[in-house]
């Protein structure tokens, strides 16, 4: 996850360029926000991974059964496997987008390290707070 946080920070770095590269980004995050800042946004994907996998595998299995008219076989036709995989991925992509959005918004929050500890400069306290505030805005 630290690599993902660094990647997101570098991708979202504006024209003023706060970071010169991967090493500089890592150093500045640790120096200004602390080591734990590298793990920002990790809760969102952890909470959603079981749900996403259950939906993906459930959709795959249901689609495959429907295509093969309810016959439960040990070997499946290649085109049916392809269609079931596409249907599963299509549904999963719509469900994973909000999870990724929360993760990225949390990773983009910056904090400053002061002598008394980390001083948060944040809009969101966690994934559920992201969803709550985004729904209020719309």
C-alpha positions in Angstrom: 0.0 0.0 0.0 2.8 2.5 0.6 3.7 2.3 -3.1 0.1 3.0 -4.0 0.0 6.1 -1.8 3.2 7.3 -3.4 1.9 6.6 -6.9 -1.4 8.5 -6.2 0.6 11.5 -4.8 2.8 11.6 -7.8 -0.1 11.3 -10.2 -2.0 14.1 -8.5 1.0 16.4 -8.2 0.0 19.7 -9.8 1.9 22.1 -12.0 3.8 23.5 -9.1 5.5 20.0 -8.6 5.8 19.3 -4.9 7.8 16.1 -5.6 10.8 15.5 -7.8 10.3 11.7 -8.0 9.5 8.6 -6.0 12.3 8.9 -3.5 11.6 12.6 -2.9 7.9 11.9 -2.5 8.5 9.1 0.0 11.0 11.2 2.0 8.6 14.2 2.1 5.6 12.1 3.2 7.6 10.5 6.0 9.3 13.7 7.0 6.1 15.9 7.0 3.4 13.4 7.9 5.1 10.4 9.5 5.5 6.8 8.4 1.8 5.9 8.9 0.8 8.4 6.2 2.1 5.8 3.7 -0.9 3.7 4.7 -3.6 6.3 4.3 -6.7 4.9 2.7 -5.9 1.3 3.3 -9.1 0.7 5.2 -11.4 1.3 2.2 -10.0 -1.5 0.0 -9.7 -3.8 3.0 -13.4 -3.3 3.8 -14.5 -3.8 0.2 -12.3 -6.7 -1.0 -14.5 -9.5 0.5 -17.6 -7.9 -0.8 -16.2 -7.3 -4.3 -14.8 -10.8 -4.5 -18.1 -12.4 -3.4 -20.0 -10.3 -6.0 -17.5 -11.2 -8.7 -17.5 -14.9 -8.1 -21.2 -15.0 -7.6 -21.9 -13.1 -10.8 -19.4 -15.4 -12.7 -21.0 -18.5 -11.4 -24.6 -17.3 -12.0 -23.8 -16.2 -15.5 -22.0 -19.4 -16.4 -25.0 -21.4 -15.1 -27.5 -19.3 -17.1 -25.4 -19.7 -20.3 -25.2 -23.5 -19.8 -28.9 -23.7 -19.0 -28.4 -24.8 -15.4 -26.2 -27.8 -16.1 -23.4 -28.0 -13.6 -20.4 -29.3 -15.5 -16.7 -29.8 -14.7 -15.6 -28.4 -18.0 -17.2 -25.3 -19.6 -17.2 -24.0 -23.1 -14.6 -21.3 -23.6 -17.0 -18.7 -25.0 -19.3 -19.2 -21.9 -16.3 -18.7 -19.6 -15.3 -15.6 -21.5 -18.9 -14.1 -21.3 -19.2 -14.9 -17.6 -15.8 -13.3 -16.9 -16.8 -10.2 -18.8 -20.1 -9.9 -17.0 -18.4 -10.4 -13.6 -15.7 -7.8 -14.4 -18.3 -5.3 -15.7 -20.4 -5.5 -12.5 -17.3 -5.4 -10.3 -16.0 -2.3 -12.0 -19.0 -0.3 -10.9 -18.8 -1.5 -7.3 -15.0 -0.9 -7.0 -15.1 2.7 -8.2 -16.5 4.1 -5.0 -14.0 2.1 -2.9 -11.1 3.4 -5.0 -12.5 7.0 -4.8 -12.5 6.9 -1.0 -9.0 5.4 -1.0 -7.6 8.1 -3.3 -9.3 10.9 -1.4 -7.8 9.7 1.9 -4.4 9.2 0.3 -4.4 12.8 -0.9 -4.9 14.3 2.5 -1.8 15.8 3.9 -0.8 16.2 7.5 2.0 18.2 9.1 4.2 16.8 11.8 4.7 19.3 14.7 6.6 18.9 17.9 3.4 17.9 19.7 2.6 15.2 17.2 0.8 15.0 13.8 -1.5 17.9 13.2 -4.2 16.8 10.8 -5.2 19.0 7.9 -7.9 16.7 6.7 -11.4 16.7 5.3 -12.2 13.1 5.9 -11.7 10.9 9.0 -12.2 7.5 7.2 -13.9 5.8 4.3 -17.4 6.1 5.7 -16.9 9.8 6.3 -15.8 10.2 2.7 -19.1 8.6 1.5 -21.2 10.6 4.0 -19.7 13.9 2.9 -19.8 13.1 -0.8 -23.5 12.1 -0.6 -24.3 15.3 1.3 -22.6 17.4 -1.5 -24.7 15.8 -4.3 
